[in-house]
């Protein structure tokens, strides 16, 4: 079923930014949490007042070289299509990321978050990983998928 755009529903451009990103601030959306750090939030908590409203948080990028080193230490591979963000600690549980949440910046959609967390996420919160839309593998897949429709 086609989406009908309106004043409140507009398409977002896909970022075409290529190359190494030295630093950036991104906006990540997420659903409200009812459990944070293993504790059920009280009924008066803001997260419970509007449980169906998306939240937006600003996240800083972690330099790729540093994140690659951290991921290697954790026996995981990080390729060039992934970027890392500081973990969201407020109103989040470090072990329950919003997989597939959009990550945006000024020029549009940069990527989608991964559901990956480290085995030690409670004691050592892991970075938020996201797949970069403009990476060659993802970009070519998107182009072929959108062209076929």
C-alpha positions as CSV (number, residue, x, y, z in Angstrom):
1,X,0.0,0.0,0.0
2,X,1.5,3.3,-1.0
3,X,2.3,5.9,1.7
4,X,0.3,9.1,1.4
5,X,2.5,12.1,2.3
6,X,1.0,15.0,4.2
7,X,2.1,18.1,6.2
8,X,3.1,15.7,9.0
9,X,4.4,12.8,7.0
10,X,7.3,13.5,4.7
11,X,10.0,11.4,3.1
12,X,13.5,11.7,4.4
13,X,16.4,11.9,2.0
14,X,19.1,9.2,2.2
15,X,22.5,10.5,3.1
16,X,25.0,10.1,0.3
17,X,28.0,11.2,2.4
18,X,30.9,8.9,1.5
19,X,34.4,8.6,3.0
20,X,35.7,8.7,6.5
21,X,33.6,10.6,9.1
22,X,35.8,12.2,11.7
23,X,33.1,13.4,14.1
24,X,29.4,14.0,14.0
25,X,26.3,14.3,16.1
26,X,23.4,12.2,15.2
27,X,19.8,11.9,16.2
28,X,18.5,8.5,17.0
29,X,14.9,7.7,17.6
30,X,13.7,5.0,20.1
31,X,10.6,3.7,21.7
32,X,10.1,4.5,25.4
33,X,11.4,1.9,27.8
34,X,9.4,0.4,30.6
35,X,12.4,-1.4,32.1
36,X,15.7,0.5,32.5
37,X,18.8,-1.2,33.8
38,X,16.7,-4.2,34.9
39,X,14.3,-2.1,37.0
40,X,10.6,-1.5,36.1
41,X,10.0,2.3,35.8
42,X,7.4,3.7,38.3
43,X,4.0,4.5,36.8
44,X,4.8,8.3,37.2
45,X,7.9,8.1,35.0
46,X,7.7,10.2,31.8
47,X,8.5,7.2,29.7
48,X,5.2,5.6,30.9
49,X,3.0,8.7,30.6
50,X,3.3,8.6,26.8
51,X,4.3,5.0,26.0
52,X,3.4,5.2,22.3
53,X,5.4,8.4,21.5
54,X,8.8,8.0,19.9
55,X,11.7,9.6,21.7
56,X,14.7,11.3,20.1
57,X,18.2,11.6,21.5
58,X,21.4,13.2,20.3
59,X,24.3,10.8,20.1
60,X,27.9,11.4,19.5
61,X,29.9,9.3,17.1
62,X,32.8,7.2,18.4
63,X,35.8,7.4,16.1
64,X,35.8,4.4,13.8
65,X,39.4,3.3,14.7
66,X,38.6,3.3,18.4
67,X,35.3,1.4,17.9
68,X,37.0,-1.1,15.6
69,X,39.6,-1.7,18.3
70,X,36.9,-2.2,20.9
71,X,35.0,-4.6,18.7
72,X,38.2,-6.6,17.9
73,X,38.8,-6.9,21.6
74,X,35.3,-8.4,21.9
75,X,36.0,-10.8,19.1
76,X,33.6,-9.1,16.7
77,X,34.3,-7.7,13.3
78,X,33.4,-4.1,12.4
79,X,33.5,-3.3,8.7
80,X,33.4,0.0,6.9
81,X,29.7,0.0,6.5
82,X,29.2,0.3,10.3
83,X,29.6,3.4,12.5
84,X,29.5,3.5,16.3
85,X,27.7,5.9,18.6
86,X,28.1,6.5,22.3
87,X,25.6,4.2,24.1
88,X,22.4,5.9,25.2
89,X,22.3,5.5,29.0
90,X,19.4,7.6,30.1
91,X,16.0,6.0,29.6
92,X,17.6,3.0,28.1
93,X,18.8,-0.4,29.1
94,X,22.3,-1.0,27.6
95,X,21.3,-4.6,26.8
96,X,18.1,-3.8,24.9
97,X,18.9,-1.6,21.9
98,X,16.2,-0.5,19.4
99,X,17.2,-2.6,16.4
100,X,16.3,-0.9,13.2
101,X,15.9,2.5,14.7
102,X,16.7,5.3,12.3
103,X,19.9,7.4,12.8
104,X,19.7,10.9,11.1
105,X,21.8,14.0,10.7
106,X,21.3,17.3,8.9
107,X,21.4,15.8,5.4
108,X,19.0,12.9,6.1
109,X,19.0,9.3,7.1
110,X,22.4,7.9,7.8
111,X,21.6,4.4,8.9
112,X,19.7,1.9,11.0
113,X,20.8,0.7,14.4
114,X,21.9,-2.8,15.1
115,X,20.6,-5.1,17.8
116,X,24.1,-6.1,18.8
117,X,25.2,-5.8,22.4
118,X,28.3,-7.2,24.2
119,X,28.0,-10.1,26.6
120,X,29.0,-7.7,29.4
121,X,26.5,-4.9,28.5
122,X,25.3,-4.3,32.0
123,X,28.8,-3.7,33.5
124,X,30.4,-2.3,30.3
125,X,27.8,-0.7,28.0
126,X,28.7,-1.4,24.4
127,X,28.6,1.2,21.6
128,X,25.4,1.6,19.6
129,X,26.3,0.2,16.1
130,X,24.5,1.3,13.0
131,X,24.8,0.3,9.3
132,X,25.6,3.3,7.2
133,X,23.1,3.8,4.3
134,X,25.8,5.4,2.0
135,X,28.3,2.5,2.3
136,X,29.0,0.9,-1.1
137,X,27.4,-2.4,-0.2
138,X,24.2,-0.9,1.2
139,X,24.0,1.9,-1.4
140,X,24.2,-0.6,-4.3
141,X,21.6,-2.9,-2.7
142,X,19.2,0.1,-2.1
143,X,19.7,1.3,-5.7
144,X,18.9,-2.2,-7.1
145,X,16.0,-2.7,-4.8
146,X,14.4,0.7,-5.5
147,X,15.0,0.4,-9.2
148,X,13.2,-3.0,-9.3
149,X,9.9,-1.5,-8.0
